[in-house]
Amino acid sequence: MIMKTVLQEKLWAYIVHNNPDLLLELQEQNSVTAYLDEKVAGILPQAQQMLSVGTPAYEMEEFCLNAMTEELRPSKYLYVLSVLQEEFPKDFERIAKTGILVHEVLNMLYACRQTFEDLEFSQASEDDRHIRYAIIAKVHEYLT
């Protein structure tokens, strides 16, 4: 039971920092616990197997977290945040000072959703400059 709790806490922390859009969606649907339970239940047999053969707990936890978050990477939220920070530093500072940075980045992310989908944003394409330019344009549009 301790292992399940540890994995749920690690997954929760990952989502809070990397995918607050998912967190908001899960909260709106009252399904945070169900999501965490489902993800951890799916990896728990492998975790138990790893520990039974002597894998150190930290290695097992890292493996499990990577497996549970694979479909959440790359983070569109962090991508938009980095675009804002790097391409619009004055706007970033202004928004950060108001205390609503996460909220505003989420709004920008929602404004960019179709672009991410149309350009098939993924781990393989996250360094594609065309995607970056398209997201920069959407963030600029949002800010003006």
C-alpha positions, -999 to 999 in steps of 0.1 A, spaced: 0 0 0 29 24 7 42 18 -28 9 27 -43 7 59 -22 43 69 -32 36 64 -69 3 84 -67 21 113 -49 49 113 -75 24 112 -104 3 140 -87 34 162 -83 44 156 -119 9 166 -132 8 197 -110 41 210 -123 40 198 -160 3 194 -169 -18 218 -149 -43 217 -179 -49 180 -172 -52 187 -135 -79 213 -141 -97 190 -164 -96 161 -139 -108 184 -111 -137 197 -132 -147 160 -138 -141 150 -102 -119 123 -114 -85 131 -100 -85 101 -77 -98 77 -103 -71 89 -128 -43 84 -102 -57 50 -92 -60 38 -128 -25 49 -137 -9 34 -106 -29 2 -109 -16 -2 -144 21 -1 -134 19 -16 -99 26 -52 -111 58 -41 -128 68 -21 -97 63 -51 -74 82 -73 -98 111 -48 -99 113 -47 -61 110 -85 -58 142 -89 -78 161 -63 -58 157 -31 -79 163 -1 -56 132 18 -48 144 50 -64 150 32 -97 116 15 -96 99 49 -88 117 66 -117 108 38 -141 71 39 -130 68 76 -132 83 76 -167 59 49 -178 28 66 -162 37 100 -177 48 89 -212 15 100 -228 18 134 -210 51 143 -227 60 167 -240 42 192 -218 23 217 -240 19 238 -209 57 240 -203 62 246 -241 39 276 -240 54 288 -208 89 287 -223 77 306 -254 62 333 -232 93 335 -211 118 335 -240 100 354 -267 79 378 -246 100 385 -215 83 418 -206 49 402 -208 61 372 -188 74 395 -160 42 415 -160 20 385 -158 42 367 -132 41 398 -110 3 397 -110 3 362 -95 -18 347 -123 9 332 -144 -4 297 -144 -39 309 -152 -27 330 -181 -5 303 -195 -34 279 -194 -55 304 -213 -27 307 -239 -25 269 -241 -62 267 -248 -57 293 -275 -29 272 -290 -47 238 -287 -58 236 -324 -23 246 -336 -7 219 -314 -32 194 -328 -29 205 -365 9 204 -364 9 170 -345 30 182 -316 48 153 -300 82 143 -285 94 137 -320 83 172 -332 88 194 -302 120 209 -316 103 216 -350 108 253 -357 76 256 -376 56 245 -345 75 270 -324 68 299 -349 32 289 -350 29 289 -312 48 322 -310 22 337 -334 -7 323 -313 8 336 -280 14 370 -297 -22 370 -308 -34 362 -273 -13 390 -258 -25 417 -282 
